[in-house]
């Protein structure tokens, strides 16, 4: 493979003391660099996260050897592909089998630089609920939960619900049965797949216990195919049941207020916007990079900046 030039000239990197990357493709609409810059500026850290819109893993592996590199946000299509290039994983990274955060540690014996991976998406989902729901016991603890979708975010949601949020079981709703089967098999192989239920039809949903927490991990579009309409009908069936809990709508681009958010609010559910998950996963990343706890980070400022940016995008 022909080695590509560094997309960030040395002069740009020299404007900061330390730098990281947002590595993925496409990333043009990502709010990650803005989120992290807000944190660094508030902490008076001369750091920046630079976008690296690329599918070239070799390029990234070369760039990360810079002694000023502090870590990276890793997004699609690299969340799984990065795994062989890491020296270690946190329990979350190992359990989910996908990494969205690369951070650096030092081998205490050799002093060698270690490239470590974790998954903060799961923390973003967890914190979105606990920081927005007043009484988790009454809302979702000990109740079934529901995950809509079949991709990586759905796997992260299952992990958060089963590991931290005391879901008694997790119902999976999706237009594609093969995707659901893959989620169940992978989660089971990784040790948190017990009590996962594929809910295929509205008739099946009517017979099931109501849920307390819902995580929607699908794009914002009206259902068109019969399979999509059935999946939406299953979701609506659960929304209409007696117990009203909280739903996290992970989709926030181009607008955080989606069709699913609207339907859920009208059905009496507490709606948590996807920007919450994005913000809390980002704050968790900076815990690894800066060594500071979330409480020491400018959470309110980050929320204001992200809200303003999204509002500007809608104008």
C-alpha angles and dihedrals in degrees: 000000000000110000111242120222119255104274090212113062116227089247090063093048089048090063089074135048095226132009142194136186141235098219119195146079130281100016104145093117097043117127092199099102091047092049094051094042089055089055096046093048092050090050092045090239114154091221135122139186112221124204113245103190099189145118091207108112093181090058092052093047089055094047094051092062091073106115089227092058112111102179145292146251105233119203138167131350092020105053093100099023091062094060098087089053096059130092095212147351135223116236089261093052093047095045097047092041092221132087128211097170132055117192135170131241132169126239103242092214104041101022087229118154111251122204107214131187135209140166114235094171088086091054090048090056094046095047093046089064101038094047094048104037117075098201114027092177092059094038108044116338112117093008132106116267131209131222120192114203140032109237137091094294089055090055090050089050092052090050093050094045095047099037103040113005100060096236109176090211137343124235115208120210122186141138092237118065092192090058091051091049089051092051092050093047094047095045090047092050089051094050106255103080099101117126097013111152126196106217105200105169143031088239090058091046092054090062095050130091116262120260134236103201128035126187114193112201103173133102120265106261136120113257113257110167123065090249091052092048091050092050091050089048090053091052092048090049090058092044090055096053120108100260113074115202136157130294125201110208103202095191111091105153127123087000130003091217105079138174090261091050090052094048091048095050091050089051090057100258128139106247119212113193122231091240087074092061091044092051097046094047088051093049089051089053090055090052087065094042102042101027091232126126119244090252088062092053125086096256096161093048092050091052091050093049094047092046090050092049093051091046090052090050091056094054 
